[in-house]
Every structure is written in C-alpha cells, then in structure tokens.
Amino acid sequence: MGALHEPIAAEQLFATHQKRIELVRQCANENTEAEFARKWLSVLRRCAVWFSSMPLSPDLHCEPGGAFRATIESTFYAMRLAGGQKFAADLTSDKRRRLEPQYNFAVFLATACSRLDEPFRHFEFVRQSDQEKWNPAAHGAFGAWVGTGSYAVLRRATPLKNERMRTAMLGQTVITLDLLAGLDTAVHSDLFNAINPERSPQGFEALVHKVVRQAMDVAVDFERKAQREVFAPVKFDVPSAVHVALALEPQIVSPEAPPASPQASASTPQAAASTQHGAASTQQAAASSPQGPDTTAAAGAGPQNSGVDVSSHDTQPVPTAAPQLSQQLRDALAAAAAQPASASMAPQRPAAVDPAAAGGQSRRSASASGPTDEDLNQVLGPGASMLKEFFKALAGDVTSGKAKVVWEEKGLAVQKRLVGAYGMTSDTLVEQLKKRSLLLRAHGNDICILERAGALISERPAS
C-alpha cells in the first residue's frame, strides 16, 4: 500500500489555478459574469469535484490535482485553436454566424469530458475508511465519494483500454441538460462524436474532434517540455553584477558649514549639552566612514574648528555613518578594476548602469523587433489573437535571422512548412488571410501575403 493522499476541495483547486481560469474567461468572451459562471465555470467546478486531488497518469500531470490542471490547460488550448477555425463552412454567412459560438462552446465541453476516464485507467483508488475501491460508473464524482478522508493510490499493472462509451457516460456528470438546450442538432452530433480519448484520428474526423485532439496533444507536449525543463531563452540583456553594484553604490556627501548667526548663543545648559552631543556625533561619523583625505579635511574644517556657534543645529538631523559595502561586493569591484587594459589607456572604472533604464531599453528593443499592437489592429482588424501572435513571432524570428521570407513583386512569400512551427497550420493561415482580403496567392509551397500585411513581418528592401 502506497502513501496516503488527502482530497482537495473544489474551491482550493480554483484558487490554485486562478490564472489559468482567467485565460479561459478571456477566450469565452461572455457579455456578463453571470453567463460565464453558468456556462463555463459550472463545468470546471464539476470537473474539480470529479477529479479532486487525483493525478492524471503516472507520467503526465502526475502531481496531486494534476488531472484538473490538465483539464483546464486542454480547454484553454482548444479554445485558442478554435478561434482560428471556420466551423460550418458549407452554410450561409448568417447561419455560420449563429452557429460559430455554439461550436466554440462544444469544443470546450468535449475537451473537458475527454479526460474524465484517464485516472481510472491507470490507477486504483482505495478509500481508507472502508477499504472500498472507487468505481466511477457506480460511485460518480471522486470528490463526493471520498469525502474528507484519506485514500491510497495503486498503479495498475496494465492500463485499461480506452472506451469512448464509458467516457461519454461519465460526461453526463459534467454536461447538464440546461447546457445542451441552447445547441442545435448538428452541434450536438459533433459534440458527442468529439468526446473521444483516442489520440489518433479514427476514420473521418469532424473539425470539432480535430481541434479537441490537437489541444490535448499540445497540453501533453507542453507538459513533457516542462518535465525536461525546456524553456524559451530570455531575449533581453541582463546587466552584470558589477554594473548593478556601481549603480547602487552609496554617495558620500560631506556636511556643509552653516552660516554664522550672531543671535545664536549657548547660554542655556540644554544648548551646551546639545552642542557637545553634535560634536561627538560628527567625530564618530568621521572616524567610521571610509572617507579620503579631501573629505576628512572638509570634516575637520567643520563647525567645531571654525569658531562658529552651532547651537542653532539642535533641530537639524545629525550626519550618520555612510553604509558599508560588503566584502564580497568590494572583491567584485576590485576584480573588475584589475582587468588588463591597453597600454595607451589607463584602467577605467565601469560606467554605472541604472537597472531600470536597462530594462526600459531592453523593452524598447524588444518592441522594435516586431509590429506593435496598433499596427496589427490597423491591418488585421480586431480579434484574431492567434493570427496576431503568428505575425509577431514570425517578425521577431525574421529580424533575428531565425526565419527567412522573400519579397516578391506584389507581396511577401512565406513557405508553408515554416507556418507549422508557430502553432498554426497553413490552411488556417490561408483562411484567416482570405477573410481579411490579405491573401495574394497560396499555390505550391508558398503563401504570398499582400504588401501592407507583409510589411508587418519584414520591411521591403529598398530597390
């Protein structure tokens, strides 16, 4: 028997994955918060009760609560992919405009249900209170069945086979009748066919099923990259530790001698006592601060030796000792100053760099490497976030030399095999460009984009 596990409440899962839920909210694009809660949050909440703290599989999303995390990520990827698709393309524009929101919601529902059976295929869950094993067909949601008691997780020697009927039956606990009431019959058919845990297409594949399957593949791919710690490199320069230290080095300022005041006097004992205290503080600061000969002389020529009455400084702050640099920082500064210099040039102290200014320059250089949001909105129009991100990513790679495009007489030619590297198929790109009348041609291995849109990716060279 393995280690015991504790269930996780739905509210705690929501609090843990709040940022991912916000991404789903953006893709849902509902008019009111109440409608989003009724249609979308209710499904995710029932998924949270269903999975509780179960892992998804031994290899992927295997932490406590991993099954629910995989569900949210898959739904988000599916909705992003659905935004670039053209559902019901054989219908008129009026019917397609009415059905497209329904198809987007159907993609969300099918993706949320396609993983309901995955933990049960790989594990056996044993409740510790009565040593009973969980059976989803008989007991329903795991969170409601296990309650607040602990449970054990046993890995099956051989995972159970994928069964579409069992997965569709479990989907009835997540998709309620009120959510299906607003969908047309054609959307119902594609929704039920898309609830399929298989990772490969089986014969004819409807567009909804294709989007759901691709979204699940994207979630698996990102999870494997995260396990291998494959992350995108940082695209801005970070200031060196020495430059940051020089920028933050404290500046020592010597106190100025106050002007003589004939009215000031030390006639009272309190004034005399404060004068002695101020002189002692000044001597202590001069002895403890690492000042050079000039600053020491300036301190010696202060109020104590000038013959000026300093009783008027009772209400002014007394100079304190300057902050000391750590030994590690002094060693780093000494090593930077000891670097070999040329024979004609004396060793120079590295110029101080403001980290905030350095960050601003990096951001400006990063924004200059691609089109701005205003330019994208002006040419591509509102919406189509997936197409805009494709233009930004391709423009950045063209600027850095990682991707190559060719300017022709009337537009910019992009190879079709290059499009797939940015999370978009060439067919999707062609459809999106056709909608906006930005496609010049799409024959052979190239996609030619009109000049005003191609200029967002690469500037036309001067002839």
GUFIRO-673826 format. One record per residue (C-alpha): residue number from 1; residue in one letter; y, x, z. Coordinates in nm, 2 decimals. Each point is the difference from the previous one (the first is absolute). Layout:
N
[rec NUM,"A",[Y,X,Z]] ...
# end
This chain:
463
[rec 1,"M",[0.00,0.00,0.00]] [rec 2,"G",[0.34,0.15,-0.10]] [rec 3,"A",[0.32,-0.01,0.18]] [rec 4,"L",[0.15,-0.33,0.10]] [rec 5,"H",[0.30,-0.15,-0.19]] [rec 6,"E",[0.27,-0.23,0.11]] [rec 7,"P",[0.13,-0.29,-0.21]] [rec 8,"I",[0.36,0.00,-0.12]] [rec 9,"A",[0.21,-0.32,0.00]] [rec 10,"A",[0.16,-0.12,-0.32]] [rec 11,"E",[0.36,0.04,0.14]] [rec 12,"Q",[-0.08,0.36,0.08]] [rec 13,"L",[-0.13,0.06,-0.35]] [rec 14,"F",[0.32,-0.16,-0.14]] [rec 15,"A",[0.22,0.23,0.22]] [rec 16,"T",[-0.19,0.31,-0.11]] [rec 17,"H",[0.02,-0.08,-0.38]] [rec 18,"Q",[0.35,-0.16,0.01]] [rec 19,"K",[0.13,0.23,-0.27]] [rec 20,"R",[-0.28,-0.08,-0.24]] [rec 21,"I",[0.05,-0.37,0.06]] [rec 22,"E",[0.37,0.05,-0.09]] [rec 23,"L",[-0.11,0.14,-0.34]] [rec 24,"V",[-0.21,-0.31,-0.06]] [rec 25,"R",[0.30,-0.21,0.09]] [rec 26,"Q",[0.21,0.17,-0.26]] [rec 27,"C",[-0.27,-0.06,-0.27]] [rec 28,"A",[-0.04,-0.36,0.10]] [rec 29,"N",[0.37,-0.08,-0.07]] [rec 30,"E",[0.00,-0.33,0.18]] [rec 31,"N",[0.32,-0.19,0.04]] [rec 32,"T",[-0.04,-0.08,0.37]] [rec 33,"E",[-0.17,0.17,0.30]] [rec 34,"A",[-0.19,-0.32,0.08]] [rec 35,"E",[-0.16,-0.01,-0.34]] [rec 36,"F",[-0.10,0.36,0.02]] [rec 37,"A",[-0.16,-0.06,0.34]] [rec 38,"R",[-0.18,-0.31,-0.13]] [rec 39,"K",[-0.15,0.15,-0.31]] [rec 40,"W",[-0.02,0.38,0.06]] [rec 41,"L",[0.01,0.08,0.37]] [rec 42,"S",[-0.25,-0.27,0.08]] [rec 43,"V",[-0.26,0.17,-0.23]] [rec 44,"L",[0.07,0.34,0.15]] [rec 45,"R",[-0.02,-0.14,0.35]] [rec 46,"R",[-0.34,-0.16,-0.06]] [rec 47,"C",[-0.12,0.34,-0.15]] [rec 48,"A",[0.12,0.17,0.32]] [rec 49,"V",[-0.21,-0.24,0.21]] [rec 50,"W",[-0.29,0.04,-0.23]] [rec 51,"F",[-0.01,0.38,0.01]] [rec 52,"S",[0.15,0.07,0.34]] [rec 53,"S",[-0.07,0.38,0.07]] [rec 54,"M",[-0.29,0.03,-0.25]] [rec 55,"P",[-0.01,0.31,-0.23]] [rec 56,"L",[-0.04,-0.07,-0.38]] [rec 57,"S",[-0.27,0.25,-0.08]] [rec 58,"P",[-0.14,0.33,0.14]] [rec 59,"D",[0.20,0.21,-0.25]] [rec 60,"L",[0.32,-0.20,-0.08]] [rec 61,"H",[0.24,-0.16,0.24]] [rec 62,"C",[-0.25,0.08,0.28]] [rec 63,"E",[0.24,-0.01,0.30]] [rec 64,"P",[0.02,-0.30,0.23]] [rec 65,"G",[0.19,-0.27,-0.19]] [rec 66,"G",[-0.06,0.18,-0.33]] [rec 67,"A",[-0.13,-0.31,-0.17]] [rec 68,"F",[0.32,-0.19,0.06]] [rec 69,"R",[0.21,0.30,-0.11]] [rec 70,"A",[-0.21,0.02,-0.33]] [rec 71,"T",[0.07,-0.37,-0.06]] [rec 72,"I",[0.37,0.03,0.04]] [rec 73,"E",[0.02,0.31,-0.22]] [rec 74,"S",[-0.21,-0.16,-0.27]] [rec 75,"T",[0.20,-0.32,-0.01]] [rec 76,"F",[0.32,0.20,-0.03]] [rec 77,"Y",[-0.13,0.21,-0.29]] [rec 78,"A",[-0.14,-0.32,-0.17]] [rec 79,"M",[0.34,-0.17,0.01]] [rec 80,"R",[0.17,0.31,-0.13]] [rec 81,"L",[-0.24,0.01,-0.29]] [rec 82,"A",[0.03,-0.37,-0.06]] [rec 83,"G",[0.38,0.04,-0.05]] [rec 84,"G",[-0.06,0.19,-0.32]] [rec 85,"Q",[-0.26,-0.23,-0.15]] [rec 86,"K",[0.05,-0.31,-0.23]] [rec 87,"F",[-0.22,-0.28,0.12]] [rec 88,"A",[-0.07,-0.31,-0.22]] [rec 89,"A",[0.12,0.19,-0.30]] [rec 90,"D",[-0.14,-0.26,-0.24]] [rec 91,"L",[0.21,-0.28,0.14]] [rec 92,"T",[0.36,-0.10,-0.07]] [rec 93,"S",[0.28,0.16,0.19]] [rec 94,"D",[0.07,-0.31,0.21]] [rec 95,"K",[-0.36,-0.02,0.12]] [rec 96,"R",[-0.03,0.37,0.05]] [rec 97,"R",[0.32,0.00,0.21]] [rec 98,"R",[-0.16,-0.27,0.22]] [rec 99,"L",[-0.34,0.17,0.03]] [rec 100,"E",[0.10,0.36,0.06]] [rec 101,"P",[0.10,-0.05,0.37]] [rec 102,"Q",[-0.34,-0.17,0.05]] [rec 103,"Y",[-0.19,0.28,-0.16]] [rec 104,"N",[0.19,0.25,0.22]] [rec 105,"F",[-0.10,-0.19,0.31]] [rec 106,"A",[-0.36,-0.03,-0.13]] [rec 107,"V",[-0.01,0.38,-0.04]] [rec 108,"F",[0.11,0.03,0.37]] [rec 109,"L",[-0.27,-0.25,0.12]] [rec 110,"A",[-0.28,0.16,-0.20]] [rec 111,"T",[0.08,0.35,0.12]] [rec 112,"A",[0.02,-0.12,0.36]] [rec 113,"C",[-0.35,-0.15,-0.02]] [rec 114,"S",[-0.18,0.27,-0.20]] [rec 115,"R",[-0.06,0.22,0.30]] [rec 116,"L",[-0.10,-0.26,0.26]] [rec 117,"D",[-0.37,0.09,-0.03]] [rec 118,"E",[0.04,0.38,-0.02]] [rec 119,"P",[-0.03,0.09,0.37]] [rec 120,"F",[-0.31,-0.22,0.04]] [rec 121,"R",[-0.17,0.18,-0.29]] [rec 122,"H",[0.03,0.34,0.17]] [rec 123,"F",[-0.01,-0.07,0.38]] [rec 124,"E",[-0.17,-0.22,0.26]] [rec 125,"F",[0.23,-0.12,0.28]] [rec 126,"V",[-0.16,-0.07,0.34]] [rec 127,"R",[0.18,-0.19,0.27]] [rec 128,"Q",[-0.05,0.16,0.34]] [rec 129,"S",[0.02,-0.32,0.20]] [rec 130,"D",[-0.33,-0.14,-0.14]] [rec 131,"Q",[-0.12,0.27,-0.25]] [rec 132,"E",[0.03,-0.24,-0.29]] [rec 133,"K",[0.07,0.13,-0.35]] [rec 134,"W",[0.28,-0.14,-0.20]] [rec 135,"N",[-0.09,-0.21,-0.31]] [rec 136,"P",[0.31,-0.10,-0.20]] [rec 137,"A",[-0.17,-0.30,-0.17]] [rec 138,"A",[-0.09,-0.15,0.34]] [rec 139,"H",[0.27,0.13,0.24]] [rec 140,"G",[0.31,0.00,-0.21]] [rec 141,"A",[0.29,0.23,0.07]] [rec 142,"F",[-0.10,0.31,0.20]] [rec 143,"G",[0.31,0.00,0.21]] [rec 144,"A",[-0.06,-0.36,0.13]] [rec 145,"W",[-0.37,0.08,0.05]] [rec 146,"V",[0.03,0.32,0.20]] [rec 147,"G",[0.28,-0.12,0.21]] [rec 148,"T",[0.15,0.26,0.23]] [rec 149,"G",[-0.33,0.17,0.09]] [rec 150,"S",[-0.12,0.34,-0.13]] [rec 151,"Y",[-0.25,0.04,-0.28]] [rec 152,"A",[-0.21,0.28,-0.16]] [rec 153,"V",[0.00,0.10,-0.36]] [rec 154,"L",[-0.33,0.10,-0.16]] [rec 155,"R",[-0.02,0.14,-0.36]] [rec 156,"R",[-0.26,-0.15,-0.22]] [rec 157,"A",[-0.25,0.24,-0.15]] [rec 158,"T",[0.06,-0.16,-0.34]] [rec 159,"P",[0.31,-0.20,-0.08]] [rec 160,"L",[-0.06,-0.36,-0.10]] [rec 161,"K",[0.04,-0.10,-0.37]] [rec 162,"N",[0.33,-0.14,-0.12]] [rec 163,"E",[-0.03,-0.38,-0.03]] [rec 164,"R",[0.28,-0.20,-0.16]] [rec 165,"M",[-0.12,-0.33,0.14]] [rec 166,"R",[0.01,0.13,0.35]] [rec 167,"T",[0.34,0.15,-0.04]] [rec 168,"A",[0.13,-0.33,-0.16]] [rec 169,"M",[-0.15,-0.20,0.29]] [rec 170,"L",[0.18,0.22,0.26]] [rec 171,"G",[0.32,-0.04,-0.20]] [rec 172,"Q",[0.01,-0.37,0.12]] [rec 173,"T",[0.10,0.13,0.34]] [rec 174,"V",[0.31,0.17,-0.14]] [rec 175,"I",[0.10,-0.23,-0.29]] [rec 176,"T",[0.07,-0.35,0.13]] [rec 177,"L",[0.03,-0.32,-0.20]] [rec 178,"D",[0.37,-0.03,0.03]] [rec 179,"L",[0.05,0.33,-0.18]] [rec 180,"L",[-0.22,-0.11,-0.29]] [rec 181,"A",[0.18,-0.33,-0.04]] [rec 182,"G",[0.30,0.15,-0.18]] [rec 183,"L",[-0.21,0.18,-0.26]] [rec 184,"D",[-0.10,-0.12,-0.35]] [rec 185,"T",[-0.37,-0.03,-0.10]] [rec 186,"A",[0.02,0.30,-0.23]] [rec 187,"V",[0.14,0.21,0.28]] [rec 188,"H",[-0.28,-0.13,0.23]] [rec 189,"S",[-0.26,0.12,-0.24]] [rec 190,"D",[0.14,0.35,-0.04]] [rec 191,"L",[0.05,0.03,0.38]] [rec 192,"F",[-0.36,-0.08,0.09]] [rec 193,"N",[-0.13,0.23,-0.27]] [rec 194,"A",[0.22,0.28,0.13]] [rec 195,"I",[-0.15,-0.01,0.35]] [rec 196,"N",[-0.24,0.27,-0.08]] [rec 197,"P",[-0.08,0.31,0.20]] [rec 198,"E",[-0.15,0.18,-0.30]] [rec 199,"R",[0.19,0.31,-0.11]] [rec 200,"S",[-0.09,-0.01,-0.36]] [rec 201,"P",[0.07,-0.27,-0.26]] [rec 202,"Q",[-0.29,-0.24,-0.06]] [rec 203,"G",[0.01,-0.13,-0.36]] [rec 204,"F",[0.32,-0.19,-0.08]] [rec 205,"E",[0.27,0.08,0.25]] [rec 206,"A",[0.30,-0.23,0.05]] [rec 207,"L",[0.34,0.15,0.06]] [rec 208,"V",[0.01,-0.11,0.36]] [rec 209,"H",[-0.34,0.17,0.07]] [rec 210,"K",[0.12,0.31,-0.18]] [rec 211,"V",[0.31,0.03,0.22]] [rec 212,"V",[-0.20,-0.06,0.32]] [rec 213,"R",[-0.26,0.27,-0.10]] [rec 214,"Q",[0.27,0.25,-0.09]] [rec 215,"A",[0.18,-0.06,0.32]] [rec 216,"M",[-0.31,0.06,0.21]] [rec 217,"D",[-0.06,0.33,-0.20]] [rec 218,"V",[0.36,0.11,0.07]] [rec 219,"A",[-0.05,-0.06,0.37]] [rec 220,"V",[-0.32,0.20,0.00]] [rec 221,"D",[0.16,0.28,-0.19]] [rec 222,"F",[0.30,0.03,0.23]] [rec 223,"E",[-0.24,0.00,0.30]] [rec 224,"R",[-0.20,0.28,-0.13]] [rec 225,"K",[0.31,0.20,-0.08]] [rec 226,"A",[0.12,-0.05,0.36]] [rec 227,"Q",[-0.33,0.11,0.14]] [rec 228,"R",[0.02,0.32,-0.21]] [rec 229,"E",[0.36,0.04,0.10]] [rec 230,"V",[0.12,0.00,-0.36]] [rec 231,"F",[0.38,-0.08,0.03]] [rec 232,"A",[0.28,0.02,-0.24]] [rec 233,"P",[0.21,0.32,0.03]] [rec 234,"V",[0.35,-0.01,0.15]] [rec 235,"K",[0.25,0.00,-0.29]] [rec 236,"F",[0.31,0.14,0.19]] [rec 237,"D",[0.08,0.34,0.14]] [rec 238,"V",[-0.02,0.05,0.37]] [rec 239,"P",[0.26,0.24,0.16]] [rec 240,"S",[-0.16,0.31,0.16]] [rec 241,"A",[-0.01,0.02,0.38]] [rec 242,"V",[0.25,0.29,0.00]] [rec 243,"H",[0.26,-0.20,-0.20]] [rec 244,"V",[-0.05,-0.30,0.23]] [rec 245,"A",[0.04,0.22,0.31]] [rec 246,"L",[0.32,0.15,-0.14]] [rec 247,"A",[0.14,-0.34,-0.07]] [rec 248,"L",[-0.06,-0.11,0.35]] [rec 249,"E",[0.11,0.32,0.17]] [rec 250,"P",[0.26,-0.07,0.27]] [rec 251,"Q",[0.35,0.12,-0.06]] [rec 252,"I",[0.16,0.18,0.30]] [rec 253,"V",[0.37,-0.09,0.05]] [rec 254,"S",[0.21,0.20,0.25]] [rec 255,"P",[0.23,-0.21,0.22]] [rec 256,"E",[0.37,0.03,-0.09]] [rec 257,"A",[0.26,0.09,0.26]] [rec 258,"P",[0.21,-0.30,0.10]] [rec 259,"P",[0.38,0.01,-0.02]] [rec 260,"A",[0.19,0.10,0.31]] [rec 261,"S",[0.13,-0.30,0.20]] [rec 262,"P",[0.29,0.07,0.25]] [rec 263,"Q",[-0.07,-0.33,0.18]] [rec 264,"A",[-0.37,0.09,0.06]] [rec 265,"S",[-0.06,0.15,0.34]] [rec 266,"A",[-0.28,0.06,0.24]] [rec 267,"S",[0.18,-0.12,0.32]] [rec 268,"T",[-0.28,-0.22,0.13]] [rec 269,"P",[-0.34,0.13,0.13]] [rec 270,"Q",[-0.18,-0.23,-0.25]] [rec 271,"A",[0.17,0.16,-0.30]] [rec 272,"A",[-0.07,0.35,0.13]] [rec 273,"A",[-0.37,-0.09,0.04]] [rec 274,"S",[-0.03,-0.13,-0.35]] [rec 275,"T",[0.17,0.31,-0.13]] [rec 276,"Q",[-0.25,0.22,0.16]] [rec 277,"H",[-0.29,-0.22,-0.12]] [rec 278,"G",[0.13,0.01,-0.36]] [rec 279,"A",[0.04,0.38,0.01]] [rec 280,"A",[-0.36,0.04,0.13]] [rec 281,"S",[-0.13,-0.23,-0.27]] [rec 282,"T",[0.18,0.19,-0.27]] [rec 283,"Q",[-0.14,0.33,0.12]] [rec 284,"Q",[-0.36,-0.14,0.02]] [rec 285,"A",[0.03,-0.14,-0.36]] [rec 286,"A",[0.13,0.34,-0.13]] [rec 287,"A",[-0.29,0.18,0.17]] [rec 288,"S",[-0.27,-0.23,-0.12]] [rec 289,"S",[0.11,-0.06,-0.36]] [rec 290,"P",[-0.11,0.26,-0.28]] [rec 291,"Q",[0.35,0.08,-0.11]] [rec 292,"G",[0.12,0.30,-0.19]] [rec 293,"P",[0.28,0.24,0.10]] [rec 294,"D",[0.27,-0.22,-0.16]] [rec 295,"T",[-0.10,-0.31,0.18]] [rec 296,"T",[-0.04,0.19,0.33]] [rec 297,"A",[0.35,0.14,-0.03]] [rec 298,"A",[0.14,-0.35,-0.08]] [rec 299,"A",[-0.17,-0.13,0.31]] [rec 300,"G",[0.15,0.28,0.21]] [rec 301,"A",[0.34,-0.09,-0.13]] [rec 302,"G",[-0.04,-0.35,0.14]] [rec 303,"P",[0.19,-0.18,0.27]] [rec 304,"Q",[-0.13,0.22,0.28]] [rec 305,"N",[0.17,0.32,-0.13]] [rec 306,"S",[0.31,-0.15,-0.17]] [rec 307,"G",[0.18,-0.10,0.31]] [rec 308,"V",[0.02,-0.36,-0.10]] [rec 309,"D",[-0.06,-0.27,0.25]] [rec 310,"V",[-0.32,-0.19,-0.10]] [rec 311,"S",[0.02,-0.28,0.25]] [rec 312,"S",[0.08,-0.23,-0.29]] [rec 313,"H",[-0.36,0.04,-0.13]] [rec 314,"D",[-0.15,-0.20,0.29]] [rec 315,"T",[-0.06,-0.30,-0.23]] [rec 316,"Q",[-0.13,0.19,-0.30]] [rec 317,"P",[-0.37,0.08,-0.06]] [rec 318,"V",[-0.11,0.35,0.10]] [rec 319,"P",[-0.16,0.21,-0.28]] [rec 320,"T",[-0.37,0.03,0.05]] [rec 321,"A",[-0.25,0.26,-0.12]] [rec 322,"A",[-0.09,-0.02,-0.37]] [rec 323,"P",[-0.36,-0.11,-0.08]] [rec 324,"Q",[-0.25,0.28,-0.03]] [rec 325,"L",[-0.21,0.05,-0.31]] [rec 326,"S",[-0.38,0.02,0.06]] [rec 327,"Q",[-0.18,0.33,-0.04]] [rec 328,"Q",[-0.20,-0.14,-0.30]] [rec 329,"L",[0.32,-0.10,-0.18]] [rec 330,"R",[0.16,0.34,0.07]] [rec 331,"D",[-0.31,0.17,-0.15]] [rec 332,"A",[0.02,-0.22,-0.31]] [rec 333,"L",[0.37,0.08,-0.05]] [rec 334,"A",[-0.07,0.37,0.05]] [rec 335,"A",[-0.28,0.00,-0.25]] [rec 336,"A",[0.22,-0.18,-0.26]] [rec 337,"A",[0.28,0.25,0.05]] [rec 338,"A",[-0.24,0.30,-0.02]] [rec 339,"Q",[-0.12,-0.09,-0.36]] [rec 340,"P",[0.05,0.29,-0.25]] [rec 341,"A",[0.32,-0.03,-0.20]] [rec 342,"S",[0.11,0.18,-0.31]] [rec 343,"A",[0.17,0.34,0.02]] [rec 344,"S",[0.34,-0.14,-0.12]] [rec 345,"M",[0.00,-0.30,0.23]] [rec 346,"A",[0.01,-0.01,0.37]] [rec 347,"P",[-0.24,-0.23,0.19]] [rec 348,"Q",[0.16,-0.34,0.00]] [rec 349,"R",[-0.06,-0.28,0.25]] [rec 350,"P",[-0.17,-0.30,-0.16]] [rec 351,"A",[0.25,-0.28,-0.07]] [rec 352,"A",[-0.02,-0.29,0.24]] [rec 353,"V",[-0.14,-0.32,-0.16]] [rec 354,"D",[0.06,-0.34,0.13]] [rec 355,"P",[-0.34,-0.18,0.01]] [rec 356,"A",[0.17,-0.34,-0.06]] [rec 357,"A",[0.18,0.14,-0.30]] [rec 358,"A",[-0.32,0.16,-0.13]] [rec 359,"G",[-0.18,-0.34,0.03]] [rec 360,"G",[0.29,-0.17,-0.19]] [rec 361,"Q",[-0.02,0.26,-0.28]] [rec 362,"S",[-0.38,-0.05,-0.02]] [rec 363,"R",[0.04,-0.37,-0.03]] [rec 364,"R",[0.27,0.03,-0.26]] [rec 365,"S",[-0.22,0.24,-0.21]] [rec 366,"A",[-0.30,-0.24,0.04]] [rec 367,"S",[0.20,-0.30,-0.11]] [rec 368,"A",[0.14,0.20,-0.30]] [rec 369,"S",[-0.36,0.07,-0.12]] [rec 370,"G",[-0.06,-0.36,-0.09]] [rec 371,"P",[0.19,-0.32,-0.09]] [rec 372,"T",[0.19,-0.19,0.27]] [rec 373,"D",[-0.08,-0.36,0.10]] [rec 374,"E",[0.31,-0.12,-0.16]] [rec 375,"D",[-0.10,0.15,-0.34]] [rec 376,"L",[-0.35,-0.15,0.03]] [rec 377,"N",[0.13,-0.34,0.08]] [rec 378,"Q",[0.25,0.01,-0.28]] [rec 379,"V",[-0.27,0.09,-0.26]] [rec 380,"L",[-0.32,-0.15,0.14]] [rec 381,"G",[0.16,-0.30,0.18]] [rec 382,"P",[-0.08,-0.13,0.35]] [rec 383,"G",[-0.36,0.00,0.13]] [rec 384,"A",[-0.28,0.20,-0.16]] [rec 385,"S",[-0.01,0.25,0.28]] [rec 386,"M",[-0.32,0.15,-0.14]] [rec 387,"L",[0.16,0.08,-0.33]] [rec 388,"K",[0.31,0.15,0.17]] [rec 389,"E",[-0.22,0.23,0.21]] [rec 390,"F",[-0.18,0.11,-0.31]] [rec 391,"F",[0.33,0.09,-0.17]] [rec 392,"K",[0.11,0.19,0.32]] [rec 393,"A",[-0.32,0.19,0.04]] [rec 394,"L",[-0.03,0.09,-0.37]] [rec 395,"A",[0.37,0.11,-0.01]] [rec 396,"G",[-0.05,0.23,0.30]] [rec 397,"D",[-0.31,0.16,-0.16]] [rec 398,"V",[0.17,0.05,-0.33]] [rec 399,"T",[0.29,0.17,0.18]] [rec 400,"S",[-0.23,0.23,0.19]] [rec 401,"G",[-0.21,0.08,-0.31]] [rec 402,"K",[-0.32,-0.17,0.12]] [rec 403,"A",[0.01,-0.26,-0.28]] [rec 404,"K",[0.10,0.02,-0.36]] [rec 405,"V",[0.16,-0.27,-0.22]] [rec 406,"V",[0.13,0.03,-0.35]] [rec 407,"W",[0.32,-0.15,-0.15]] [rec 408,"E",[-0.03,-0.16,-0.34]] [rec 409,"E",[0.26,-0.13,-0.23]] [rec 410,"K",[0.04,-0.34,0.17]] [rec 411,"G",[-0.16,0.04,0.34]] [rec 412,"L",[-0.21,0.19,0.25]] [rec 413,"A",[-0.37,0.05,-0.06]] [rec 414,"V",[-0.23,0.00,0.31]] [rec 415,"Q",[-0.37,0.07,-0.03]] [rec 416,"K",[-0.23,-0.28,0.11]] [rec 417,"R",[-0.23,0.23,0.20]] [rec 418,"L",[0.31,0.11,0.20]] [rec 419,"V",[0.07,-0.35,0.12]] [rec 420,"G",[-0.32,-0.04,0.19]] [rec 421,"A",[0.09,0.28,0.24]] [rec 422,"Y",[0.28,-0.21,0.15]] [rec 423,"G",[-0.21,-0.30,0.11]] [rec 424,"M",[0.07,-0.22,-0.31]] [rec 425,"T",[-0.21,-0.06,-0.31]] [rec 426,"S",[0.15,0.05,-0.34]] [rec 427,"D",[-0.06,-0.37,-0.08]] [rec 428,"T",[0.20,-0.10,0.30]] [rec 429,"L",[0.28,0.23,-0.10]] [rec 430,"V",[0.00,-0.15,-0.35]] [rec 431,"E",[0.02,-0.35,0.14]] [rec 432,"Q",[0.28,0.08,0.23]] [rec 433,"L",[0.20,0.17,-0.27]] [rec 434,"K",[-0.06,-0.29,-0.24]] [rec 435,"K",[0.14,-0.25,0.26]] [rec 436,"R",[0.32,0.20,0.01]] [rec 437,"S",[0.02,0.07,-0.38]] [rec 438,"L",[-0.02,0.38,0.07]] [rec 439,"L",[-0.31,0.08,-0.20]] [rec 440,"L",[0.04,0.16,-0.34]] [rec 441,"R",[-0.37,0.05,-0.08]] [rec 442,"A",[-0.33,0.04,0.17]] [rec 443,"H",[-0.24,0.13,-0.27]] [rec 444,"G",[-0.24,0.29,0.03]] [rec 445,"N",[0.02,0.22,0.31]] [rec 446,"D",[0.38,-0.04,0.07]] [rec 447,"I",[0.22,-0.27,0.14]] [rec 448,"C",[0.36,0.02,-0.15]] [rec 449,"I",[0.28,-0.13,0.23]] [rec 450,"L",[0.34,-0.09,-0.13]] [rec 451,"E",[0.27,0.26,0.05]] [rec 452,"R",[0.20,-0.18,0.27]] [rec 453,"A",[-0.32,-0.03,0.22]] [rec 454,"G",[-0.13,0.34,-0.10]] [rec 455,"A",[0.32,0.16,0.12]] [rec 456,"L",[-0.10,-0.10,0.36]] [rec 457,"I",[-0.30,0.24,-0.03]] [rec 458,"S",[0.15,0.29,-0.20]] [rec 459,"E",[0.34,0.07,-0.15]] [rec 460,"R",[-0.01,0.02,-0.38]] [rec 461,"P",[0.07,0.37,-0.10]] [rec 462,"A",[0.32,0.07,-0.19]] [rec 463,"S",[-0.06,0.02,-0.37]] 
# end
